């Protein structure tokens, strides 16, 4: 397998690894933007956010969360 460069290193070029890499890169970029905004404005110092992301790809579900956010799996209405 070949390797791909990401913001956080190299990952093998498989669907699972690339989906995980894109998800991780997206969450890290969102965090970078929130942190940059908090540093620009003294009134926003210390601000943060929570994030929950789900990606469904080829019948596989990938979930990432940061902070107090949550993702729940519901089955048959439960």
Number of C-alpha atoms within 10 A of each C-alpha: 7 8 13 14 11 13 12 10 9 13 16 14 15 13 11 13 15 16 16 17 22 13 18 19 15 14 17 15 13 14 17 12 11 15 17 12 15 16 14 10 9 9 9 13 13 9 11 12 12 11 15 14 16 12 14 10 11 8 7 9 9 14 15 16 15 14 10 9 12 13 12 5 6 7 6 4 5 5
